[in-house]
């Protein structure tokens, strides 16, 4: 007994196979979708949940300096330092600011301060790189972290509808070509 299956329309299958190996046009559309979604997270102050408010001390310092009160929007540097890389199989969306991970998850951020302790049991605080000459008394220096805890404000967060849209973009590209991408 023998069974034979023949697929008609090999050219259609070849077209799908060709597109499946060359997804860059669809990936560019997905990259744009990711960019818009992350940007909307910033503009809305978090999605689906709002980000925690600024600490009262931070808020007071910003107001004193005449700056804004929206988390992650004061200077806009974090929002502006996003880069994307697109290949046939990957879209990378990366926040280049060195403190991005602290805001995305949570953590501590700050500087270090040098504490100079004189033998006469007097503490002298000097910022790193500061100071006024050497004392005639012996000193010992200790580095103390001066950090603050920053709550998580996840800005690189995709919504369920973004994932659904990405699937639709890929399906439309594979089945409808460039016309399918224009609808996305």
Helices and strands as residue ranges (DSSP letters): H 10-21, H 24-44, H 56-64, H 77-80, E 82-86, E 91-95, H 100-104, E 107-118, E 123-127, E 139-150, H 160-183
